[in-house]
Amino acid sequence: MCVALLLIGLEPVSVVLFWAVPAILSAVQLFYFGTYRPHRIEVGNFADEHRARSTQWGPVYSFLTCYHFGYHLEHHRYPWVPWWGLPSIRGEAKELGIPSLNPTDAS
């Protein structure tokens, strides 16, 4: 793709700034917020065999960091729920009294 953009006459600086840099930053963002933070080993146990935890961040910050990967335990337990439905899964679990999906229990 990069070569094709250069062949049609785009400046190399434009290709790097508008194609390569966002691609690299989004990969770092996905790794950090979508893989490292929810699965890192800390003091304390994971909630279950998924070895994942959810954050205590609200839905807006969770969305901005990586499409609700802050609701990571919910994502593992309910993989058929689309990313935009993960905040409602946590809310429904809290209403039903399922403690392992509450943010304070799965921090």
N, C-alpha and C positions, 0 to 999 in steps of 0.2 A: 504494500500500500504506500509506504513512504517513497519508494522509487517512482511509483506512478504519479504521486503528487509532485515530485521534483521534475518528472518528464513533461508534465503539462505546464510547467513554467512557474510554479510557486517558489518563492524564496526559501532557502534552507532554514533560515531563522523562523519564518512563519510555520513551517512544517514542525519544527521542534517545539515552538511555543504553543501551538494550537492542537497538536496531535500527540507528540511523544511525551511531553511533560504531564498533561492530564492523564494519559494512560498509566504512566509510572506512579503518579500520586494516587490514583484510584486503586491500583494494585496494593500499594502500601496501606491505604485506608482499609481495604477489605481484609488484608492480613491482620492488621493490628486490632481493629474493632470487631471483625467477624471470626477470627480464629484465635489469636493470641490471648486477648483479654478474657473471653468466655471460657477458655480451656486451660489457662495457666494454672500451675500447681501452686497453691498457697497454704498457709496454715489453716487447717479445717478441712472438712470433707466435702465432697460433691454431694448433691441431693440424691443422685441415683447413678445407674450404670452408664448414663450418657456422658458423664464426666464433663458436664457443662454447667454454667451458672448464668443467671440473668443479672443485669445491673439494676441499680436503684434509680437510674435516670428516668425522667419523665418521657412521654411519647415524642415531644418535639425534639429534644436533644438526641434521643435514640434514633429518630428518623434522620437527623442531620449527620450523625456519625456514620451510619451505614445501613439505611433502610431497615431499621428496627432490629438489628442484630443484638441490641441490648436486651431483647427478649429471647435470649439464646436457648434457655432451657425449654421455654414454650415451643420454640422452633423444632427442637429435637423430639419433644413428646408429641407434637402435632404437626408433622411435616407436610401434611396436605393443606394446612391453612396458609393462604398467601401472606406475604410479608406485611401487607397493610392490615391484616386481621389479627396479628399477634398481640397488640395492646388489648384488644377486646377479650382474647383468651385469658390473659392475666386477670382482667377485671371479673370475668365470669368465674374463674377458679377462686378468686378471693371471696366472691359472694357465696359460693358453695362451701367455703371453709376448707379448701384444699391448701394446706399450709406450704407445701413444697414448691408451689408456683408463686407464692408471695415474694416480692422483691427483698424483703428483709430476711426471709428464710433461705433464699437461693442466691444471696449477694455474690 
